[in-house]
């Protein structure tokens, strides 16, 4: 009975409010001299007025209508919530003083009084002001005043619109704090660089060679730190805005994690790393480079906050439709009050909580969060308390859906660098719809490499750096670049490297040769270089030559795409134009060698390919006896494309002869 009475009272309140709105609207429309508190029976509201009354009642913002004497005519339910009034107080001819109610809730009454005085004195002007509130769920309120005129221009009263702008103000404050913290982070390396450079320039004769070298090394190290901070900031903001490219592929997470653990065991020998994996781990649709970057940030954090060493555990579980990864350390731990803040940009534990740890930039966890959330996952941290270690966990969906699926394989083109010389910040399509031109830079001089990499990335290239031959061929095996900039490496000359490259690849190459070695330049061109630039080079000329080669590469790719077809057998699809492979509609990440091997089998689908023939076509004639190569790569391919690698459906073995790719109906 009580509930029915309350429901009846609520319905009566809504009916009363609607009647008040309709009364006011009717008066406004006719410009009549009817009193503002007229009963609803004096008017026959039209359907349009009833609709307007319903709209006002359902507004998310508070709406109040005042007459010429600043007396309340009517208000919607939201206005009562924002003013802290009961429903029965906001009725026609109410004595509620709206201005006094706002002042009573203001955090700074004096400033609020001045702002509202200006607003109230100019009833015929449209104005607004923002008020900070206390003792309210809403912390920031925007009061917007607008005049209401009748048909002949006579002022009938005013309307007040109350809007909750708490999130808007907090977002603006967060942006301001982020910029201030970014400026602070950038000042430190800049100050060191400036100090060392000024010292060397002002009195270089006073310092011996060892001191000068130490200062130059400081400049070099701080320039690297500056470059890292700027790159990380760009990554965070691009991921937040949804414009960072996500190159989705079906990633074998077990291989990725094992490789990362091996790297950490070498770089952090004071720590013990334990990797726990489920018996069978399904492939995960994600961007392998971005996820590897996020994992490295989390591992860096675990190592940094475990200064005394200890065990770091990586545990992986497949739970329903998502994969969960946890990284647990035995380090300093995190106080409970800091857990909700540690993923914020530039946030670091207070020094008394993290005494003794190596100080970072405070951006790594922010990048990890942005990356995981861009993939549609979640990330969080747990800790029993100070001195008891911490656990960072994140999830990734096992099926790409929504925008992530739409951001997958499309008819991509070479980027703006190949078609124009404008810098990367010029107008154009977002990065999500456009593939960056990939450039492999082979250069042993770290300073030249950083210089070239920074300028190439500024113009929109994705740059991979190799300083020795093993690294060069590994990067080439993972992804065929659009262009190679080739110089001498630490263990091999550019000429020898180019000769080995041309045995199996036709990727465009711009060779970087030392001035005065014209004969060497001729040999590089004869060995297969597409262009030649002598050191020291002019940057603008080199970038122009890069653009020229990429434009030509783009035209060649477009011409090939017109003639090449899409190969399909069963659920396996090879898109030759895009150099992409799909299984059951999902992209599969293949290395360059794996793709060449699969493409060779597909070009002879249904035919038996001997081990020797596969070796010659994929690796080159000198590998004709290395049958183990074929076995290893066939095994890798089967793990990535076969539903059951132990019982292959696509790549069939012909005992003692070779392999063939089966022709299956779609």
C-alpha positions as CSV (number, residue, x, y, z in Angstrom):
1,X,0.0,0.0,0.0
2,X,2.8,2.4,0.9
3,X,4.6,1.6,-2.4
4,X,1.4,2.3,-4.4
5,X,1.0,5.6,-2.5
6,X,4.5,6.6,-3.3
7,X,4.1,5.7,-7.0
8,X,0.9,7.6,-7.1
9,X,2.6,10.6,-5.5
10,X,5.4,10.4,-8.1
11,X,3.0,10.3,-11.0
12,X,1.1,13.2,-9.6
13,X,4.4,15.2,-9.3
14,X,5.2,14.4,-12.9
15,X,1.7,15.4,-14.1
16,X,2.0,18.6,-12.0
17,X,5.4,19.5,-13.5
18,X,4.2,18.8,-17.0
19,X,1.1,21.0,-16.5
20,X,3.4,23.8,-15.3
21,X,5.7,23.5,-18.3
22,X,2.7,23.6,-20.6
23,X,1.2,26.6,-18.8
24,X,4.5,28.5,-19.2
25,X,5.0,27.5,-22.8
26,X,1.4,28.5,-23.7
27,X,1.9,31.9,-22.1
28,X,5.2,32.3,-23.9
29,X,3.7,31.3,-27.3
30,X,0.7,33.6,-27.1
31,X,2.5,36.5,-25.2
32,X,-0.7,36.7,-23.1
33,X,-1.0,38.5,-19.8
34,X,-2.1,35.3,-18.0
35,X,-0.5,34.9,-14.6
36,X,2.4,32.5,-14.5
37,X,0.8,30.3,-11.9
38,X,-2.4,29.8,-13.9
39,X,-4.2,26.6,-13.4
40,X,-3.9,24.1,-16.2
41,X,-7.7,24.2,-16.8
42,X,-7.4,27.7,-18.1
43,X,-5.5,26.5,-21.1
44,X,-5.9,23.6,-23.6
45,X,-2.2,22.8,-24.5
46,X,-1.5,21.5,-27.9
47,X,0.3,18.3,-28.7
48,X,3.5,20.2,-29.5
49,X,3.5,21.9,-26.1
50,X,3.0,18.5,-24.4
51,X,6.0,17.1,-26.3
52,X,8.1,20.1,-25.2
53,X,7.0,19.6,-21.6
54,X,8.0,15.9,-21.7
55,X,11.4,16.8,-23.3
56,X,12.1,19.3,-20.5
57,X,11.3,16.7,-17.8
58,X,13.7,14.2,-19.3
59,X,16.6,16.6,-19.8
60,X,19.9,15.4,-18.2
61,X,20.5,19.1,-17.4
62,X,18.5,21.0,-14.9
63,X,16.0,23.5,-16.4
64,X,14.4,26.4,-14.4
65,X,12.0,29.0,-15.7
66,X,11.8,32.3,-13.8
67,X,9.2,35.1,-14.4
68,X,9.9,38.8,-14.7
69,X,10.0,39.1,-10.9
70,X,12.6,36.3,-10.6
71,X,10.0,34.0,-9.1
72,X,10.2,30.3,-10.0
73,X,7.5,29.3,-12.6
74,X,8.6,25.7,-13.0
75,X,11.6,23.4,-12.9
76,X,12.4,19.8,-14.0
77,X,13.4,17.0,-11.7
78,X,17.1,17.3,-12.5
79,X,17.1,20.9,-11.4
80,X,15.9,19.8,-8.0
81,X,18.7,17.2,-7.7
82,X,21.4,19.7,-8.6
83,X,20.0,22.4,-6.2
84,X,19.4,19.9,-3.4
85,X,15.7,20.6,-3.3
86,X,12.8,18.3,-2.6
87,X,10.3,17.7,-5.4
88,X,7.5,19.7,-3.6
89,X,9.7,22.8,-3.3
90,X,10.0,23.4,-7.0
91,X,6.4,24.2,-8.0
92,X,4.9,27.2,-9.6
93,X,5.3,30.5,-7.6
94,X,7.7,28.7,-5.3
95,X,9.5,30.9,-2.8
96,X,12.8,29.0,-3.4
97,X,15.6,31.4,-4.0
98,X,17.6,29.8,-6.8
99,X,20.6,32.1,-6.4
100,X,20.8,31.6,-2.6
101,X,20.7,27.8,-3.2
102,X,23.6,28.0,-5.6
103,X,25.6,30.2,-3.1
104,X,25.0,27.8,-0.3
105,X,26.6,25.0,-2.2
106,X,29.5,27.0,-3.7
107,X,33.1,26.0,-2.6
108,X,34.1,29.7,-2.8
109,X,31.0,31.8,-1.9
110,X,32.6,35.1,-2.5
111,X,33.8,34.3,-6.0
112,X,30.4,32.6,-6.7
113,X,28.5,35.7,-5.5
114,X,30.4,38.0,-7.9
115,X,29.9,35.6,-10.8
116,X,26.1,35.2,-10.1
117,X,25.7,39.0,-9.6
118,X,27.0,39.6,-13.1
119,X,24.7,36.9,-14.4
120,X,21.6,38.1,-12.5
121,X,22.1,41.8,-13.4
122,X,22.0,41.1,-17.2
123,X,18.7,39.2,-17.6
124,X,18.4,40.2,-21.2
125,X,21.8,38.7,-22.2
126,X,22.7,35.1,-22.6
127,X,25.6,34.4,-20.2
128,X,27.1,31.5,-18.3
129,X,29.4,30.9,-15.4
130,X,31.1,27.8,-13.8
131,X,30.8,27.1,-10.1
132,X,32.8,24.8,-7.9
133,X,30.5,23.0,-5.4
134,X,31.0,21.3,-2.1
135,X,28.8,18.7,-0.3
136,X,27.4,17.6,-3.6
137,X,27.8,14.6,-6.0
138,X,28.5,17.2,-8.7
139,X,31.7,19.1,-8.2
140,X,31.5,21.5,-11.0
141,X,28.2,23.2,-12.2
142,X,27.7,25.4,-15.2
143,X,24.9,27.9,-14.8
144,X,23.7,29.2,-18.2
145,X,21.2,32.0,-18.2
146,X,19.1,33.0,-21.3
147,X,16.3,35.5,-21.8
148,X,12.8,34.4,-22.9
149,X,10.9,36.8,-25.2
150,X,7.3,36.8,-26.4
151,X,6.1,37.2,-29.9
152,X,6.5,41.0,-29.9
153,X,9.9,40.9,-28.2
154,X,8.6,41.6,-24.7
155,X,10.7,40.0,-22.0
156,X,8.7,37.4,-20.2
157,X,11.4,36.1,-18.0
158,X,14.5,34.0,-18.0
159,X,15.6,30.4,-18.3
160,X,18.4,28.8,-16.3
161,X,20.2,25.7,-17.5
162,X,22.3,23.8,-15.0
163,X,24.9,21.4,-16.4
164,X,27.1,19.0,-14.6
165,X,30.6,19.6,-16.1
166,X,32.6,17.7,-13.5
167,X,34.1,15.3,-16.1
168,X,34.9,18.1,-18.5
169,X,36.8,20.1,-15.8
170,X,38.6,17.0,-14.6
171,X,39.7,16.2,-18.1
172,X,41.0,19.7,-18.7
173,X,42.8,19.6,-15.3
174,X,44.3,16.2,-16.2
175,X,45.6,17.6,-19.6
176,X,47.1,20.6,-17.8
177,X,48.8,18.4,-15.2
178,X,50.1,16.0,-17.9
179,X,51.6,18.9,-19.9
180,X,53.2,20.4,-16.7
181,X,54.7,17.0,-15.8
182,X,55.9,16.4,-19.3
183,X,57.7,19.8,-19.3
184,X,59.3,18.8,-16.0
185,X,60.5,15.5,-17.3
186,X,62.0,17.1,-20.4
187,X,63.7,19.8,-18.5
188,X,66.1,17.5,-16.7
189,X,67.9,16.0,-19.7
190,X,67.8,19.3,-21.5
191,X,69.5,21.0,-18.5
192,X,72.2,18.4,-18.5
193,X,72.8,18.6,-22.2
194,X,72.8,22.4,-22.0
195,X,75.2,22.4,-19.1
196,X,77.7,20.0,-20.7
197,X,77.6,21.8,-24.1
198,X,78.1,25.2,-22.5
199,X,81.0,23.9,-20.4
200,X,82.7,22.5,-23.5
201,X,82.1,25.5,-25.6
202,X,83.2,28.0,-23.0
203,X,86.5,26.6,-21.8
204,X,87.3,23.4,-23.7
205,X,91.1,24.0,-23.3
206,X,90.9,23.5,-19.5
207,X,89.6,19.9,-19.8
208,X,91.6,17.0,-20.8
209,X,90.4,14.4,-23.3
210,X,89.0,12.0,-20.7
211,X,86.8,14.8,-19.1
212,X,85.6,16.0,-22.5
213,X,84.7,12.5,-23.5
214,X,82.7,12.0,-20.3
215,X,80.7,15.2,-20.9
216,X,80.0,14.1,-24.5
217,X,78.8,10.7,-23.2
218,X,76.5,12.5,-20.8
219,X,75.1,14.5,-23.7
220,X,74.7,11.4,-25.7
221,X,72.9,9.5,-22.9
222,X,70.6,12.4,-22.0
223,X,69.7,12.8,-25.7
224,X,68.7,9.1,-25.8
225,X,66.6,9.7,-22.7
226,X,64.9,12.7,-24.2
227,X,64.2,10.8,-27.4
228,X,62.7,7.9,-25.3
229,X,60.4,10.2,-23.3
230,X,59.1,12.0,-26.4
231,X,58.5,8.7,-28.2
232,X,56.7,7.3,-25.2
233,X,54.5,10.4,-24.9
234,X,53.6,10.2,-28.6
235,X,52.6,6.5,-28.1
236,X,50.4,7.3,-25.1
237,X,48.6,10.2,-26.8
238,X,48.1,8.3,-30.1
239,X,46.7,5.2,-28.3
240,X,44.4,7.4,-26.1
241,X,43.0,9.1,-29.2
242,X,42.6,5.9,-31.2
243,X,45.0,6.9,-34.0
244,X,47.8,4.6,-33.3
245,X,48.2,1.8,-35.8
246,X,47.4,-1.7,-34.5
247,X,48.7,-4.4,-36.9
248,X,46.7,-7.3,-35.7
249,X,48.0,-10.9,-36.3
250,X,47.4,-14.3,-34.7
251,X,50.3,-14.3,-32.3
252,X,51.8,-17.5,-30.7
253,X,52.0,-16.0,-27.1
254,X,54.1,-18.9,-25.8
255,X,56.9,-18.0,-28.3
256,X,56.7,-14.3,-27.5
257,X,56.9,-14.8,-23.7
258,X,59.7,-17.4,-23.9
259,X,61.8,-15.0,-26.0
260,X,61.2,-12.1,-23.5
261,X,62.1,-14.2,-20.5
262,X,65.4,-15.3,-22.2
263,X,66.2,-11.6,-22.9
264,X,65.5,-10.7,-19.2
265,X,67.6,-13.5,-17.9
266,X,70.6,-12.0,-19.7
267,X,69.9,-8.4,-18.9
268,X,68.9,-8.9,-15.2
269,X,71.0,-11.7,-13.9
270,X,70.3,-10.8,-10.3
271,X,66.6,-11.9,-10.7
272,X,65.1,-15.3,-11.3
273,X,62.4,-15.6,-13.9
274,X,59.7,-18.3,-13.9
275,X,57.3,-18.7,-16.8
276,X,54.1,-20.8,-16.2
277,X,52.0,-21.6,-19.3
278,X,48.9,-23.8,-19.7
279,X,49.2,-27.0,-21.6
280,X,47.7,-25.6,-24.8
281,X,47.7,-21.9,-25.5
282,X,45.5,-20.6,-28.3
283,X,46.8,-17.9,-30.7
284,X,46.0,-14.3,-29.6
285,X,44.8,-11.6,-32.1
286,X,47.0,-8.6,-31.2
287,X,49.7,-6.3,-32.4
288,X,52.9,-8.3,-31.5
289,X,55.2,-5.2,-31.4
290,X,52.8,-3.2,-29.2
291,X,52.1,-6.1,-26.8
292,X,55.8,-6.8,-26.6
293,X,56.4,-3.2,-25.7
294,X,53.7,-3.3,-23.0
295,X,55.2,-6.5,-21.5
296,X,58.7,-5.0,-21.5
297,X,57.3,-2.0,-19.5
298,X,55.8,-4.3,-17.0
299,X,59.0,-6.4,-16.7
300,X,61.0,-3.2,-16.4
301,X,58.8,-2.1,-13.5
302,X,59.1,-5.5,-11.8
303,X,62.9,-5.4,-12.0
304,X,63.2,-1.7,-11.0
305,X,61.1,-2.2,-7.9
306,X,62.9,-5.3,-6.9
307,X,66.4,-3.8,-6.3
308,X,67.5,-6.7,-4.2
309,X,66.7,-9.3,-6.8
310,X,64.3,-12.2,-6.2
311,X,61.9,-14.2,-8.3
312,X,59.6,-12.7,-11.0
313,X,56.8,-15.0,-12.1
314,X,54.9,-14.8,-15.4
315,X,51.7,-16.8,-15.4
316,X,49.3,-17.2,-18.3
317,X,45.8,-18.5,-18.2
318,X,43.1,-18.8,-20.9
319,X,39.8,-18.0,-19.2
320,X,36.8,-18.3,-21.5
321,X,37.0,-15.7,-24.2
322,X,40.1,-13.9,-22.9
323,X,43.8,-14.5,-22.0
324,X,45.1,-13.4,-18.6
325,X,48.7,-12.6,-18.0
326,X,50.1,-11.9,-14.5
327,X,53.6,-10.6,-13.6
328,X,54.5,-11.0,-9.9
329,X,57.6,-9.7,-8.1
330,X,59.0,-9.9,-4.6
331,X,59.9,-6.2,-4.4
332,X,59.0,-3.1,-2.5
333,X,55.2,-3.5,-2.9
334,X,52.6,-0.8,-3.4
335,X,50.6,0.9,-0.6
336,X,46.8,0.5,-1.2
337,X,46.2,4.2,-1.6
338,X,48.6,4.3,-4.6
339,X,47.1,1.3,-6.5
340,X,44.5,3.3,-8.4
341,X,47.0,6.0,-9.5
342,X,50.0,4.0,-10.7
343,X,48.8,3.8,-14.3
344,X,48.6,7.6,-14.6
345,X,51.1,9.4,-16.7
346,X,54.3,10.5,-14.8
347,X,53.0,8.9,-11.6
348,X,55.7,7.5,-9.3
349,X,55.6,6.2,-5.8
350,X,56.8,8.8,-3.2
351,X,60.5,8.4,-2.5
352,X,59.9,7.1,1.0
353,X,57.8,4.3,-0.4
354,X,60.3,3.5,-3.2
355,X,63.6,4.3,-1.6
356,X,66.6,2.8,-3.4
357,X,64.9,2.0,-6.8
358,X,66.2,3.4,-10.1
359,X,64.0,6.3,-11.0
360,X,62.0,6.0,-14.3
361,X,60.0,8.5,-16.3
362,X,56.6,7.4,-14.9
363,X,55.3,6.7,-18.4
364,X,55.9,3.0,-18.8
365,X,52.7,1.8,-17.0
366,X,50.7,4.5,-18.8
367,X,51.8,3.1,-22.1
368,X,51.0,-0.4,-21.0
369,X,47.5,0.6,-20.0
370,X,46.8,2.5,-23.2
371,X,48.1,-0.5,-25.3
372,X,46.0,-3.1,-23.4
373,X,42.9,-1.0,-23.5
374,X,43.4,-0.3,-27.2
375,X,43.2,-4.0,-27.7
376,X,40.0,-4.2,-25.8
377,X,41.6,-5.7,-22.7
378,X,41.9,-4.7,-19.0
379,X,44.9,-4.0,-16.8
380,X,45.2,-3.7,-13.0
381,X,47.6,-4.1,-10.1
382,X,47.4,-5.8,-6.7
383,X,49.8,-5.7,-3.7
384,X,49.5,-7.0,-0.1
385,X,51.3,-3.9,1.0
386,X,54.8,-2.3,1.4
387,X,57.6,-4.8,1.3
388,X,55.4,-7.6,0.1
389,X,55.8,-7.4,-3.7
390,X,53.2,-6.6,-6.4
391,X,51.3,-8.3,-9.2
392,X,50.4,-6.6,-12.5
393,X,47.7,-8.4,-14.5
394,X,46.1,-7.8,-17.9
395,X,43.7,-9.5,-20.2
396,X,43.4,-9.8,-24.0
397,X,40.4,-11.0,-25.9
398,X,40.9,-14.2,-27.8
399,X,38.7,-13.0,-30.7
400,X,39.1,-9.6,-32.3
401,X,35.8,-7.8,-32.4
402,X,34.3,-4.4,-33.3
403,X,36.7,-1.7,-34.2
404,X,39.8,-3.9,-33.8
405,X,38.5,-6.3,-36.3
406,X,37.7,-3.5,-38.7
407,X,41.2,-2.2,-38.2
408,X,42.6,-5.4,-39.6
409,X,43.6,-6.2,-43.2
410,X,42.3,-3.6,-45.6
411,X,43.4,-2.4,-49.0
412,X,46.3,-0.5,-47.6
413,X,48.6,1.9,-49.5
414,X,52.1,3.1,-49.0
415,X,52.0,6.1,-46.6
416,X,52.3,9.8,-47.2
417,X,56.1,9.7,-47.3
418,X,55.9,7.8,-50.6
419,X,53.5,10.3,-52.2
420,X,54.5,13.7,-50.7
421,X,57.3,15.4,-48.9
422,X,55.0,16.9,-46.2
423,X,55.9,16.2,-42.6
424,X,54.0,13.6,-40.7
425,X,51.8,16.1,-38.9
426,X,50.2,17.4,-42.1
427,X,46.5,16.6,-42.7
428,X,45.6,13.2,-44.0
429,X,43.9,9.9,-43.0
430,X,44.4,8.6,-39.5
431,X,47.1,6.1,-38.8
432,X,44.6,3.3,-38.2
433,X,43.6,3.2,-41.9
434,X,47.1,3.7,-43.3
435,X,50.2,1.5,-43.3
436,X,53.5,3.1,-42.4
437,X,56.3,2.6,-44.9
438,X,58.8,0.3,-43.3
439,X,62.5,1.1,-43.6
440,X,65.3,-1.2,-42.4
441,X,68.3,0.9,-41.4
442,X,71.6,-1.0,-41.3
443,X,74.2,1.3,-39.6
444,X,76.8,0.6,-37.0
445,X,77.3,4.3,-36.0
446,X,74.8,4.9,-33.2
447,X,74.8,8.7,-33.6
448,X,74.1,8.5,-37.4
449,X,71.5,5.8,-36.8
450,X,69.6,7.9,-34.2
451,X,69.8,11.0,-36.4
452,X,68.4,9.2,-39.5
453,X,65.8,7.3,-37.5
454,X,64.4,10.4,-35.9
455,X,64.0,12.2,-39.2
456,X,62.5,9.2,-41.0
457,X,60.0,8.7,-38.2
458,X,59.1,12.3,-38.2
459,X,58.0,12.0,-41.8
460,X,55.9,8.9,-41.2
461,X,58.2,5.8,-41.6
462,X,58.4,2.8,-39.3
463,X,62.1,2.3,-38.8
464,X,63.9,-0.9,-37.7
465,X,67.6,-0.6,-36.8
466,X,70.3,-3.3,-37.3
467,X,73.9,-2.9,-36.1
468,X,75.2,-6.4,-36.9
469,X,74.4,-9.0,-39.6
470,X,72.5,-11.5,-37.4
471,X,70.1,-8.8,-36.3
472,X,69.8,-7.6,-39.9
473,X,68.7,-11.0,-41.3
474,X,66.4,-11.6,-38.3
475,X,64.5,-8.4,-38.9
476,X,64.4,-9.1,-42.6
477,X,63.0,-12.6,-41.8
478,X,60.2,-11.1,-39.6
479,X,59.0,-8.5,-42.1
480,X,60.1,-7.5,-45.6
481,X,60.7,-3.7,-45.6
482,X,59.7,-1.3,-48.3
483,X,63.3,0.1,-48.4
484,X,66.7,-0.7,-46.9
485,X,69.3,2.0,-46.0
486,X,72.6,0.0,-46.0
487,X,76.0,0.9,-44.6
488,X,78.8,-1.1,-43.1
489,X,77.9,-3.1,-40.0
490,X,80.1,-4.1,-37.0
491,X,80.8,-7.6,-38.4
492,X,80.3,-7.3,-42.2
493,X,80.8,-4.7,-44.9
494,X,77.9,-3.2,-46.8
495,X,79.1,-4.8,-50.0
496,X,79.2,-8.3,-48.6
497,X,75.9,-7.8,-46.9
498,X,74.3,-6.6,-50.2
499,X,75.6,-9.6,-52.1
500,X,74.1,-12.0,-49.6
501,X,70.8,-10.0,-49.6
502,X,70.5,-10.2,-53.4
503,X,70.7,-14.0,-53.3
504,X,67.1,-14.1,-52.1
505,X,65.5,-10.6,-52.0
506,X,64.8,-7.8,-54.4
507,X,64.0,-5.1,-51.8
508,X,65.1,-1.6,-52.9
509,X,68.4,-0.6,-51.3
510,X,70.0,2.8,-50.9
511,X,73.7,2.3,-50.0
512,X,75.5,4.8,-47.7
513,X,79.1,5.0,-48.8
514,X,82.0,7.0,-47.3
515,X,83.1,9.9,-49.5
516,X,86.4,9.3,-51.4
517,X,85.6,5.6,-52.0
518,X,84.2,5.9,-55.5
519,X,85.3,2.5,-56.5
520,X,83.5,1.0,-53.5
521,X,80.4,2.9,-54.6
522,X,80.6,1.4,-58.1
523,X,80.9,-2.1,-56.7
524,X,77.8,-1.5,-54.5
525,X,75.8,-0.4,-57.6
526,X,77.0,-3.4,-59.5
527,X,76.1,-5.7,-56.6
528,X,72.5,-4.6,-56.8
529,X,72.1,-1.2,-54.9
530,X,69.3,0.9,-56.4
531,X,70.8,4.2,-55.3
532,X,74.0,5.5,-53.7
533,X,74.6,8.4,-51.2
534,X,78.0,9.4,-50.0
535,X,78.8,10.4,-46.4
536,X,78.7,13.0,-45.1
537,X,75.3,13.5,-46.9
538,X,72.8,16.3,-47.0
539,X,69.7,15.2,-45.0
540,X,67.2,16.8,-47.4
541,X,68.8,15.1,-50.4
542,X,68.7,11.7,-48.6
543,X,65.1,12.1,-47.6
544,X,64.2,13.1,-51.2
545,X,65.9,9.9,-52.5
546,X,64.0,7.9,-49.9
547,X,60.7,9.4,-51.1
548,X,61.5,8.8,-54.7
549,X,62.2,5.1,-54.0
550,X,59.1,4.7,-52.0
551,X,57.0,6.3,-54.7
552,X,58.4,3.9,-57.2
553,X,57.9,1.0,-54.8
554,X,54.3,2.0,-54.4
555,X,53.7,2.1,-58.2
556,X,55.3,-1.3,-58.6
557,X,53.1,-2.8,-55.8
558,X,50.0,-1.3,-57.4
559,X,50.9,-2.8,-60.7
560,X,51.6,-6.2,-59.2
561,X,48.3,-6.1,-57.3
562,X,46.4,-5.7,-60.6
563,X,47.8,-9.0,-61.9
564,X,48.2,-11.0,-58.8
565,X,45.3,-13.0,-57.4
566,X,44.1,-14.2,-54.0
567,X,44.9,-17.9,-53.4
568,X,42.4,-19.9,-51.4
569,X,42.3,-23.5,-50.2
570,X,39.7,-24.4,-47.6
571,X,39.8,-21.7,-44.9
572,X,43.4,-20.7,-45.8
573,X,43.7,-17.5,-47.8
574,X,46.9,-15.8,-49.2
575,X,46.5,-12.2,-50.3
576,X,49.5,-11.8,-52.6
577,X,48.9,-8.0,-53.1
578,X,49.0,-7.3,-49.3
579,X,51.5,-10.1,-48.4
580,X,49.0,-11.3,-45.8
581,X,47.6,-14.7,-44.8
582,X,44.3,-15.5,-43.2
583,X,42.8,-18.6,-41.6
584,X,39.1,-18.7,-40.9
585,X,39.0,-15.0,-41.7
586,X,41.7,-14.1,-39.0
587,X,45.1,-12.7,-39.9
588,X,48.1,-14.9,-39.2
589,X,51.5,-13.4,-38.4
590,X,54.2,-15.0,-40.5
591,X,57.8,-14.2,-40.7
592,X,59.2,-13.3,-44.1
593,X,60.7,-16.8,-44.6
594,X,57.5,-18.5,-43.5
595,X,55.5,-16.4,-46.0
596,X,57.9,-17.2,-48.8
597,X,57.8,-20.9,-48.0
598,X,53.9,-20.9,-47.9
599,X,53.7,-18.8,-51.1
600,X,56.1,-21.2,-52.9
601,X,53.9,-24.2,-51.9
602,X,50.7,-22.3,-52.9
603,X,52.1,-21.5,-56.4
604,X,52.5,-25.2,-56.9
605,X,49.4,-26.3,-55.0
606,X,48.6,-30.0,-55.4
607,X,52.1,-30.7,-56.6
608,X,54.9,-32.4,-54.6
609,X,57.8,-30.0,-53.9
610,X,61.0,-31.8,-53.0
611,X,63.2,-30.6,-50.1
612,X,65.9,-29.5,-52.5
613,X,63.6,-27.5,-54.6
614,X,62.0,-25.7,-51.6
615,X,65.5,-24.9,-50.3
616,X,66.6,-23.5,-53.6
617,X,63.5,-21.3,-54.1
618,X,63.2,-20.0,-50.6
619,X,66.7,-19.9,-49.2
620,X,68.9,-20.0,-52.3
621,X,71.1,-22.6,-54.2
622,X,73.8,-22.7,-51.6
623,X,71.3,-24.2,-49.0
624,X,70.4,-27.2,-51.1
625,X,71.7,-29.7,-48.5
626,X,70.2,-28.0,-45.4
627,X,67.0,-30.1,-45.2
628,X,66.7,-29.3,-41.5
629,X,65.7,-25.8,-42.5
630,X,62.6,-27.1,-44.3
631,X,61.6,-29.3,-41.4
632,X,61.9,-26.5,-38.9
633,X,59.9,-24.0,-41.0
634,X,57.2,-26.5,-42.0
635,X,56.7,-27.2,-38.3
636,X,56.4,-23.5,-37.5
637,X,53.9,-23.0,-40.4
638,X,51.8,-25.9,-39.3
639,X,51.5,-24.5,-35.8
640,X,50.3,-21.2,-37.2
641,X,47.9,-22.3,-39.9
642,X,46.8,-25.9,-39.1
643,X,43.7,-26.5,-36.9
644,X,45.6,-29.6,-35.6
645,X,49.4,-29.4,-36.3
646,X,49.7,-33.2,-35.5
647,X,47.2,-34.0,-38.2
648,X,47.8,-31.4,-40.9
649,X,45.1,-30.5,-43.3
650,X,46.9,-28.1,-45.6
651,X,50.6,-28.9,-45.7
652,X,50.9,-32.6,-46.4
653,X,54.1,-34.7,-46.0
654,X,55.3,-36.9,-48.9
655,X,57.6,-39.3,-47.1
656,X,61.3,-39.1,-48.1
657,X,60.4,-36.7,-50.9
658,X,59.0,-33.4,-49.7
659,X,55.7,-31.6,-49.2
660,X,52.7,-30.4,-51.0
661,X,49.9,-27.9,-50.3
662,X,46.5,-29.6,-50.5
663,X,43.8,-28.2,-52.8
664,X,40.6,-28.0,-50.7
665,X,37.2,-26.6,-51.5
666,X,36.2,-23.3,-49.7
